[in-house]
Amino acid sequence: MIAGIGTDIVEIARIAEKLQRSEYFKTHVFSAEEIGYCEKQKNPAMHFAARWAVKEAYLKAYGLKFIGNHRLPEIETCHNEDGKPFIQLAGKALQEFKEKNFTHIHLSISHTEQHATAYVIIEK
């Protein structure tokens, strides 16, 4: 059964600006693995923006209206061996996911030169 649906779209230039202004933004929002992955890409800001959209879409699907104190690096975008993206939760985010008896997360990501978007479905 679907417990929540969330989507987000972000301007890549906005995330690129945040990354240039503050190293803290990067480490506060993204996991070490996400940072490593994005920094190896031809256009790192595009990939950071996509991961930002994933985190926002996940929180919307989860049922939160405001990011607030949530530990964003605990909501990590990964890829399987075929390149399909998935969300890996850790820490408090994983604990809260289990407490709500959620069972599965579906993820789709897309981007253009200007925008990144993500779509998340959570099942119960």
Biotite code that builds the C-alpha atoms (Angstrom):
import biotite.structure as struc

atoms = struc.array([
    struc.Atom([0.000, 0.000, 0.000], chain_id="A", res_id=1, res_name="MET", atom_name="CA", element="C"),
    struc.Atom([1.285, 3.469, -0.826], chain_id="A", res_id=2, res_name="ILE", atom_name="CA", element="C"),
    struc.Atom([1.975, 5.449, 2.350], chain_id="A", res_id=3, res_name="ALA", atom_name="CA", element="C"),
    struc.Atom([3.346, 8.578, 0.719], chain_id="A", res_id=4, res_name="GLY", atom_name="CA", element="C"),
    struc.Atom([4.361, 10.249, -2.524], chain_id="A", res_id=5, res_name="ILE", atom_name="CA", element="C"),
    struc.Atom([6.802, 13.123, -2.851], chain_id="A", res_id=6, res_name="GLY", atom_name="CA", element="C"),
    struc.Atom([8.385, 15.069, -5.667], chain_id="A", res_id=7, res_name="THR", atom_name="CA", element="C"),
    struc.Atom([10.825, 17.940, -5.904], chain_id="A", res_id=8, res_name="ASP", atom_name="CA", element="C"),
    struc.Atom([12.443, 20.043, -8.594], chain_id="A", res_id=9, res_name="ILE", atom_name="CA", element="C"),
    struc.Atom([15.462, 22.260, -7.981], chain_id="A", res_id=10, res_name="VAL", atom_name="CA", element="C"),
    struc.Atom([17.452, 24.721, -10.053], chain_id="A", res_id=11, res_name="GLU", atom_name="CA", element="C"),
    struc.Atom([20.979, 23.378, -10.432], chain_id="A", res_id=12, res_name="ILE", atom_name="CA", element="C"),
    struc.Atom([22.433, 26.915, -10.397], chain_id="A", res_id=13, res_name="ALA", atom_name="CA", element="C"),
    struc.Atom([20.960, 27.494, -6.928], chain_id="A", res_id=14, res_name="ARG", atom_name="CA", element="C"),
    struc.Atom([22.700, 24.407, -5.537], chain_id="A", res_id=15, res_name="ILE", atom_name="CA", element="C"),
    struc.Atom([25.937, 25.310, -7.345], chain_id="A", res_id=16, res_name="ALA", atom_name="CA", element="C"),
    struc.Atom([25.852, 28.719, -5.638], chain_id="A", res_id=17, res_name="GLU", atom_name="CA", element="C"),
    struc.Atom([25.323, 27.143, -2.208], chain_id="A", res_id=18, res_name="LYS", atom_name="CA", element="C"),
    struc.Atom([28.218, 24.749, -2.824], chain_id="A", res_id=19, res_name="LEU", atom_name="CA", element="C"),
    struc.Atom([30.534, 27.612, -3.798], chain_id="A", res_id=20, res_name="GLN", atom_name="CA", element="C"),
    struc.Atom([29.582, 29.738, -0.799], chain_id="A", res_id=21, res_name="ARG", atom_name="CA", element="C"),
    struc.Atom([29.907, 27.114, 1.915], chain_id="A", res_id=22, res_name="SER", atom_name="CA", element="C"),
    struc.Atom([31.716, 23.845, 2.468], chain_id="A", res_id=23, res_name="GLU", atom_name="CA", element="C"),
    struc.Atom([29.458, 23.408, 5.493], chain_id="A", res_id=24, res_name="TYR", atom_name="CA", element="C"),
    struc.Atom([26.402, 23.152, 3.220], chain_id="A", res_id=25, res_name="PHE", atom_name="CA", element="C"),
    struc.Atom([27.963, 20.170, 1.466], chain_id="A", res_id=26, res_name="LYS", atom_name="CA", element="C"),
    struc.Atom([28.865, 18.261, 4.633], chain_id="A", res_id=27, res_name="THR", atom_name="CA", element="C"),
    struc.Atom([25.639, 19.195, 6.430], chain_id="A", res_id=28, res_name="HIS", atom_name="CA", element="C"),
    struc.Atom([23.405, 17.936, 3.609], chain_id="A", res_id=29, res_name="VAL", atom_name="CA", element="C"),
    struc.Atom([25.259, 15.097, 1.863], chain_id="A", res_id=30, res_name="PHE", atom_name="CA", element="C"),
    struc.Atom([26.872, 11.854, 3.041], chain_id="A", res_id=31, res_name="SER", atom_name="CA", element="C"),
    struc.Atom([30.570, 11.267, 2.432], chain_id="A", res_id=32, res_name="ALA", atom_name="CA", element="C"),
    struc.Atom([29.647, 8.716, -0.254], chain_id="A", res_id=33, res_name="GLU", atom_name="CA", element="C"),
    struc.Atom([27.353, 11.188, -2.012], chain_id="A", res_id=34, res_name="GLU", atom_name="CA", element="C"),
    struc.Atom([30.049, 13.867, -1.929], chain_id="A", res_id=35, res_name="ILE", atom_name="CA", element="C"),
    struc.Atom([32.617, 11.447, -3.355], chain_id="A", res_id=36, res_name="GLY", atom_name="CA", element="C"),
    struc.Atom([30.265, 10.341, -6.123], chain_id="A", res_id=37, res_name="TYR", atom_name="CA", element="C"),
    struc.Atom([29.208, 13.858, -7.129], chain_id="A", res_id=38, res_name="CYS", atom_name="CA", element="C"),
    struc.Atom([32.721, 15.289, -7.123], chain_id="A", res_id=39, res_name="GLU", atom_name="CA", element="C"),
    struc.Atom([33.848, 12.607, -9.615], chain_id="A", res_id=40, res_name="LYS", atom_name="CA", element="C"),
    struc.Atom([31.203, 13.659, -12.142], chain_id="A", res_id=41, res_name="GLN", atom_name="CA", element="C"),
    struc.Atom([31.695, 16.044, -15.074], chain_id="A", res_id=42, res_name="LYS", atom_name="CA", element="C"),
    struc.Atom([29.098, 18.449, -13.612], chain_id="A", res_id=43, res_name="ASN", atom_name="CA", element="C"),
    struc.Atom([29.141, 17.925, -9.827], chain_id="A", res_id=44, res_name="PRO", atom_name="CA", element="C"),
    struc.Atom([26.469, 20.566, -9.137], chain_id="A", res_id=45, res_name="ALA", atom_name="CA", element="C"),
    struc.Atom([23.972, 18.669, -11.299], chain_id="A", res_id=46, res_name="MET", atom_name="CA", element="C"),
    struc.Atom([24.449, 15.533, -9.223], chain_id="A", res_id=47, res_name="HIS", atom_name="CA", element="C"),
    struc.Atom([24.393, 17.377, -5.903], chain_id="A", res_id=48, res_name="PHE", atom_name="CA", element="C"),
    struc.Atom([21.147, 19.063, -7.020], chain_id="A", res_id=49, res_name="ALA", atom_name="CA", element="C"),
    struc.Atom([19.618, 15.693, -7.901], chain_id="A", res_id=50, res_name="ALA", atom_name="CA", element="C"),
    struc.Atom([20.496, 14.355, -4.451], chain_id="A", res_id=51, res_name="ARG", atom_name="CA", element="C"),
    struc.Atom([19.030, 17.478, -2.838], chain_id="A", res_id=52, res_name="TRP", atom_name="CA", element="C"),
    struc.Atom([15.801, 16.851, -4.782], chain_id="A", res_id=53, res_name="ALA", atom_name="CA", element="C"),
    struc.Atom([15.800, 13.220, -3.583], chain_id="A", res_id=54, res_name="VAL", atom_name="CA", element="C"),
    struc.Atom([16.061, 14.298, 0.064], chain_id="A", res_id=55, res_name="LYS", atom_name="CA", element="C"),
    struc.Atom([13.242, 16.840, -0.353], chain_id="A", res_id=56, res_name="GLU", atom_name="CA", element="C"),
    struc.Atom([11.024, 14.359, -2.215], chain_id="A", res_id=57, res_name="ALA", atom_name="CA", element="C"),
    struc.Atom([11.677, 11.689, 0.428], chain_id="A", res_id=58, res_name="TYR", atom_name="CA", element="C"),
    struc.Atom([10.710, 14.026, 3.264], chain_id="A", res_id=59, res_name="LEU", atom_name="CA", element="C"),
    struc.Atom([7.518, 14.997, 1.429], chain_id="A", res_id=60, res_name="LYS", atom_name="CA", element="C"),
    struc.Atom([6.628, 11.328, 0.866], chain_id="A", res_id=61, res_name="ALA", atom_name="CA", element="C"),
    struc.Atom([7.413, 10.629, 4.507], chain_id="A", res_id=62, res_name="TYR", atom_name="CA", element="C"),
    struc.Atom([4.960, 13.349, 5.492], chain_id="A", res_id=63, res_name="GLY", atom_name="CA", element="C"),
    struc.Atom([7.189, 16.174, 6.683], chain_id="A", res_id=64, res_name="LEU", atom_name="CA", element="C"),
    struc.Atom([6.561, 19.708, 5.472], chain_id="A", res_id=65, res_name="LYS", atom_name="CA", element="C"),
    struc.Atom([9.851, 21.142, 6.735], chain_id="A", res_id=66, res_name="PHE", atom_name="CA", element="C"),
    struc.Atom([13.315, 19.612, 6.775], chain_id="A", res_id=67, res_name="ILE", atom_name="CA", element="C"),
    struc.Atom([14.100, 21.121, 10.170], chain_id="A", res_id=68, res_name="GLY", atom_name="CA", element="C"),
    struc.Atom([16.416, 19.039, 12.304], chain_id="A", res_id=69, res_name="ASN", atom_name="CA", element="C"),
    struc.Atom([16.428, 15.937, 10.155], chain_id="A", res_id=70, res_name="HIS", atom_name="CA", element="C"),
    struc.Atom([19.874, 14.605, 9.440], chain_id="A", res_id=71, res_name="ARG", atom_name="CA", element="C"),
    struc.Atom([19.944, 14.886, 5.679], chain_id="A", res_id=72, res_name="LEU", atom_name="CA", element="C"),
    struc.Atom([23.113, 12.790, 5.166], chain_id="A", res_id=73, res_name="PRO", atom_name="CA", element="C"),
    struc.Atom([21.116, 9.865, 6.625], chain_id="A", res_id=74, res_name="GLU", atom_name="CA", element="C"),
    struc.Atom([18.921, 9.980, 3.490], chain_id="A", res_id=75, res_name="ILE", atom_name="CA", element="C"),
    struc.Atom([21.464, 8.800, 0.949], chain_id="A", res_id=76, res_name="GLU", atom_name="CA", element="C"),
    struc.Atom([21.093, 8.341, -2.796], chain_id="A", res_id=77, res_name="THR", atom_name="CA", element="C"),
    struc.Atom([22.912, 5.245, -4.052], chain_id="A", res_id=78, res_name="CYS", atom_name="CA", element="C"),
    struc.Atom([22.923, 3.242, -7.297], chain_id="A", res_id=79, res_name="HIS", atom_name="CA", element="C"),
    struc.Atom([22.743, -0.498, -7.843], chain_id="A", res_id=80, res_name="ASN", atom_name="CA", element="C"),
    struc.Atom([25.105, -2.319, -10.221], chain_id="A", res_id=81, res_name="GLU", atom_name="CA", element="C"),
    struc.Atom([22.818, -1.446, -13.161], chain_id="A", res_id=82, res_name="ASP", atom_name="CA", element="C"),
    struc.Atom([22.844, 2.255, -12.281], chain_id="A", res_id=83, res_name="GLY", atom_name="CA", element="C"),
    struc.Atom([19.298, 2.329, -10.879], chain_id="A", res_id=84, res_name="LYS", atom_name="CA", element="C"),
    struc.Atom([19.061, 4.857, -8.037], chain_id="A", res_id=85, res_name="PRO", atom_name="CA", element="C"),
    struc.Atom([17.758, 3.922, -4.616], chain_id="A", res_id=86, res_name="PHE", atom_name="CA", element="C"),
    struc.Atom([17.566, 5.511, -1.182], chain_id="A", res_id=87, res_name="ILE", atom_name="CA", element="C"),
    struc.Atom([19.595, 4.068, 1.656], chain_id="A", res_id=88, res_name="GLN", atom_name="CA", element="C"),
    struc.Atom([18.589, 5.248, 5.123], chain_id="A", res_id=89, res_name="LEU", atom_name="CA", element="C"),
    struc.Atom([20.790, 5.297, 8.220], chain_id="A", res_id=90, res_name="ALA", atom_name="CA", element="C"),
    struc.Atom([20.605, 6.421, 11.848], chain_id="A", res_id=91, res_name="GLY", atom_name="CA", element="C"),
    struc.Atom([17.501, 8.232, 13.037], chain_id="A", res_id=92, res_name="LYS", atom_name="CA", element="C"),
    struc.Atom([16.010, 8.344, 9.527], chain_id="A", res_id=93, res_name="ALA", atom_name="CA", element="C"),
    struc.Atom([16.113, 4.532, 9.316], chain_id="A", res_id=94, res_name="LEU", atom_name="CA", element="C"),
    struc.Atom([14.766, 4.142, 12.845], chain_id="A", res_id=95, res_name="GLN", atom_name="CA", element="C"),
    struc.Atom([11.803, 6.443, 12.146], chain_id="A", res_id=96, res_name="GLU", atom_name="CA", element="C"),
    struc.Atom([11.121, 4.685, 8.826], chain_id="A", res_id=97, res_name="PHE", atom_name="CA", element="C"),
    struc.Atom([10.878, 1.338, 10.628], chain_id="A", res_id=98, res_name="LYS", atom_name="CA", element="C"),
    struc.Atom([8.768, 2.779, 13.464], chain_id="A", res_id=99, res_name="GLU", atom_name="CA", element="C"),
    struc.Atom([6.144, 3.832, 10.898], chain_id="A", res_id=100, res_name="LYS", atom_name="CA", element="C"),
    struc.Atom([6.145, 0.272, 9.517], chain_id="A", res_id=101, res_name="ASN", atom_name="CA", element="C"),
    struc.Atom([7.187, 1.491, 6.086], chain_id="A", res_id=102, res_name="PHE", atom_name="CA", element="C"),
    struc.Atom([8.548, -1.283, 3.909], chain_id="A", res_id=103, res_name="THR", atom_name="CA", element="C"),
    struc.Atom([9.912, 0.032, 0.607], chain_id="A", res_id=104, res_name="HIS", atom_name="CA", element="C"),
    struc.Atom([11.038, 3.218, -1.134], chain_id="A", res_id=105, res_name="ILE", atom_name="CA", element="C"),
    struc.Atom([10.773, 3.750, -4.895], chain_id="A", res_id=106, res_name="HIS", atom_name="CA", element="C"),
    struc.Atom([12.916, 6.482, -6.460], chain_id="A", res_id=107, res_name="LEU", atom_name="CA", element="C"),
    struc.Atom([13.213, 8.141, -9.835], chain_id="A", res_id=108, res_name="SER", atom_name="CA", element="C"),
    struc.Atom([15.667, 10.967, -10.624], chain_id="A", res_id=109, res_name="ILE", atom_name="CA", element="C"),
    struc.Atom([16.054, 13.098, -13.722], chain_id="A", res_id=110, res_name="SER", atom_name="CA", element="C"),
    struc.Atom([17.900, 16.252, -14.692], chain_id="A", res_id=111, res_name="HIS", atom_name="CA", element="C"),
    struc.Atom([18.537, 18.702, -17.500], chain_id="A", res_id=112, res_name="THR", atom_name="CA", element="C"),
    struc.Atom([21.255, 21.339, -17.679], chain_id="A", res_id=113, res_name="GLU", atom_name="CA", element="C"),
    struc.Atom([19.070, 23.676, -15.582], chain_id="A", res_id=114, res_name="GLN", atom_name="CA", element="C"),
    struc.Atom([16.950, 21.488, -13.292], chain_id="A", res_id=115, res_name="HIS", atom_name="CA", element="C"),
    struc.Atom([17.071, 18.291, -11.271], chain_id="A", res_id=116, res_name="ALA", atom_name="CA", element="C"),
    struc.Atom([13.980, 16.446, -10.144], chain_id="A", res_id=117, res_name="THR", atom_name="CA", element="C"),
    struc.Atom([13.169, 13.441, -7.988], chain_id="A", res_id=118, res_name="ALA", atom_name="CA", element="C"),
    struc.Atom([10.066, 11.388, -7.353], chain_id="A", res_id=119, res_name="TYR", atom_name="CA", element="C"),
    struc.Atom([9.681, 9.143, -4.284], chain_id="A", res_id=120, res_name="VAL", atom_name="CA", element="C"),
    struc.Atom([7.003, 6.638, -3.318], chain_id="A", res_id=121, res_name="ILE", atom_name="CA", element="C"),
    struc.Atom([7.011, 5.031, 0.129], chain_id="A", res_id=122, res_name="ILE", atom_name="CA", element="C"),
    struc.Atom([5.119, 1.786, 0.730], chain_id="A", res_id=123, res_name="GLU", atom_name="CA", element="C"),
    struc.Atom([3.710, 0.429, 3.959], chain_id="A", res_id=124, res_name="LYS", atom_name="CA", element="C"),
])
